[in-house]
Amino acid sequence: MVRNMFSFGNASIAVAVLGVSVVAFAAGQSPGGAIPMDRDDIAGVVTGPNGPEAGVWVIAETRELPTRYVKIVVTDDAGRYLVPDLPQATYDVWVRGYGLVDSEKAQAEPGDVLDLAAVVAADARAAAEYYPAQYWFALLQVPGPDEFPGTGPEGNGISANIESQGEWIRSVVNTDGCTGCHALGNKATREIPDILGDFDSHFAAWDRRVQSGQAGATMDARLAQVGRRPALAMYADWTDRIQAGEYPSSPPPRPQGVERNVVVSLWDWSEPKAYMHDLISADKRNPRVNANGPVYGAPENSTDYMPVVDPNTHAASTVPLQVRDPLTPSSASTPPKMPSPYWDEEVIWDSRTLAHSFAMDSQARVWIAARVRPAETPAFCREGSNHPSAQAFPIARSNRQMQLWDPGTQEMTTVDTCFGTHHLNFADDDTLWFTGSGPVVAWFDTRVLAETGDEELAQGWTVQVLDTNGTGRRDDYVEPGEPMDPTKDTRIERGYYGVAPSPLDGSIWGSTLGMPGGLVRFVPGDDPVNTALVEFYEVPWNDPEAPVQGFSPRGMDVDSNGVVWTVLSSGHFASFDRSQCEGPLNGPTATGRHCREGWMLYPFPGPNYKGATDSGSAESAYYNFTDRFNLLGVGENVPLATGNLSEGVLALIDGEFYNFRVPYPLGSFFGKGLDGRIDDPSVGWKGRGIWTTSGSRAPFHAEGGTERVAPVFKFQVRPDPLAH
């Protein structure tokens, strides 16, 4: 091969004339030596007053592409960095890191060698502005264990239904409370903005804040349920202390080891007033489906279109969602309770479809949990129908149904379901399984729909029955709340929140909310309507015989070995391995606490709330994903969690957590679902990645305010910080 040598910026470039490769060597000023780079990379060295800065982020951002595009990498031990595979544009490039404040932005183009000067923070308080939200939110002083059970309005103000500190953390602070919808601890929430108004106290400010905007009525009602006065006092005390100068005393560690190998890419999509709940990029069973294709978003309450981003052209677009019935209600019918400090009295959400989550099939078609009609179900769902499921358990109302987007035909099809839809996942036989169905487990056979076009025939549902009489089959059962009958089984009502078929044996697992909540295993049998049985495994809580204690699952997934993973509101990542159960899995004692040995709990990293004894961490992870195919680049079957207050994806590798953080825009990462895809298996780390989007209902809380939109995030872990 003939090579020509020529000068390119501060680099010496070796060009393969025959068009195979272009490699530059950034001279760099570090003891680490030159940096091999391609002509679509930007590379250099970050130095501070004391030499190279290791483990800091280098951010490259451009608005010259069809949508705003950002790429973020981490420096190595010698302060060297390489931002790989940049589309042609001019980029603002700067340094952000713990112990620093942002460096001045420099402009560069792909192929440039750009050395950067880090700026040390003037003091610890200035440095703390860049810490993850968790470090600030952990300053919150939660009521002590002696405050529970609550004594009501005439006592300590805490509702008598709140029986423990853990229940308070679950229902007020973590994912079943405030941080189920948006982060707390970011700058927009830890301070009281001037635009909110003038108040005599932070108590009064918080009283006004929780009534703001379209979600104001919901937030206000939540506090009333748990104890409005002590909740407002807790948050007011938090902001009082921060205003008085309190800040996180212990800084987070800079990225170490494999954390420095991450490449995070961001694309803007949608608009500032809209928020995303979830996204989909591939068929979860086969992540090579939809390779290099578009990524789709679910805007839940905010809009009636599906945002789409093409990561190859860096263009964002939309696909309209549909309803069958023009009388389908809209989220716009809920006006702001009080004016928003960002949007005043404007109704910013207007959605009839309420698109929530996705599943993609082997043809790259997108199945969407989305509303198509008012709540009343069609006749075949109700009492008197000849539908087998309706005869067993009729359903009169459901709040969300389904839509199908076919990118090949560019057609959106509405699909009515008797049951409600929320999260959904495919089994290997192309049956969709759902959450959101209340007391039943529900499914939809997409093969039947394809063969017959009959949506009624394709769907089914059944109740949840424990085999408490121990016969090994489903028999007559007692209803929930009735005394157990040794001759009968027992029906339970444990509505699924997360759902995932097990690749090991085809059983269908679901997580259940509440205190302490748990996991349900559903075995369909030959005739699911009449033969299905369930097993219920409660999260160990207030259980003196359990070696670990936690509460309240949210998301969940199952790995290749049949182990179930779920994130807990107690600040833990939990696994449950049914194969470890020692006692009987049916019969009168198999009602929840019969397999303590199957559970393992891992406290999330980072600080915990002040005064917390019933929590493992102040982290509030919403959902999780088992990386069965090494999509991130850190191994197969690695459990991943949305570290929403850690502001990054948390990977549990050999019992140790790694945080692949998104440091820019601050407060922008708030994942409610994770997905992954292989675009090209032949090019290693470059051909795969984990995808998510910001699911915060308040994207304007992030750095950039009302000009910020919810981004799409792609995470890739390369072999080393300079791989290109």
Buried (B, 14 or more C-beta within 10 A) or exposed (E): EEEEEEEBBBBBBBBEEEEEEBBBBBBBBBEBEBBBBBBBBBBBBBBBEEEBBBBBBBBBBBBEBBBBBBBBBBBBEBBBBBBBBBBEBEBBBBBBBBBBBBBEBBEBBBBBBBBBBBBBBEEEEBBBEBBBBBBBBBBBBBBEBEBBBBBBEEEBBBBEBBBBBBBBBBBBBBBBBBBBBBBBBBBBBBBBBEEBBEBEEBBBBBBBBBBBBBBBBBBBEBBEEBBBBBBBBBBBBBBBBBEEEBBBEEBBEBBEEBBBBBBBBBBBBBBBBBBBBBBBBBBBBBBBBBBEBBBBBBBBBBBBBBBBBBBEEBBBBBBEBBBBBEEBBBBBEBEBBBBBBBBEEBBBBBBBBBBBBBBBBEEBBBBBBBBBBBEEBEEBBBEEBEBBBBEBBBBEEBBBBBBBBBBEEEEBBBBBBBBBBBBBBBBEEBBBBBBBBBBBBBBBBBEBBEEEEEBBBBBBBBBBBBBBBBEEEBBEBBEEEEEEBEEBBBBBEBBBBBBBBBBBEEBBBBBBBBBBBBBBBBBBBEEBBEBBBBBBBBBBBEBEEBEBBBBBBBBBBBBEEBBBBBBBBBBBBBBBBBEBBEEEBBBBEBBBBBBBEBBBBBBBBBBBBBEBEBBBBBBBBBBBBBBBBBBBBBEEBBBBBBBBBBBBBBBBBEEEBBBBBBBBBBBBBBBBBBBBBBBEEEEEBBBBBBBBBBBBBBBBBBBBBEEBBBBBBBBBBBEEBBBB
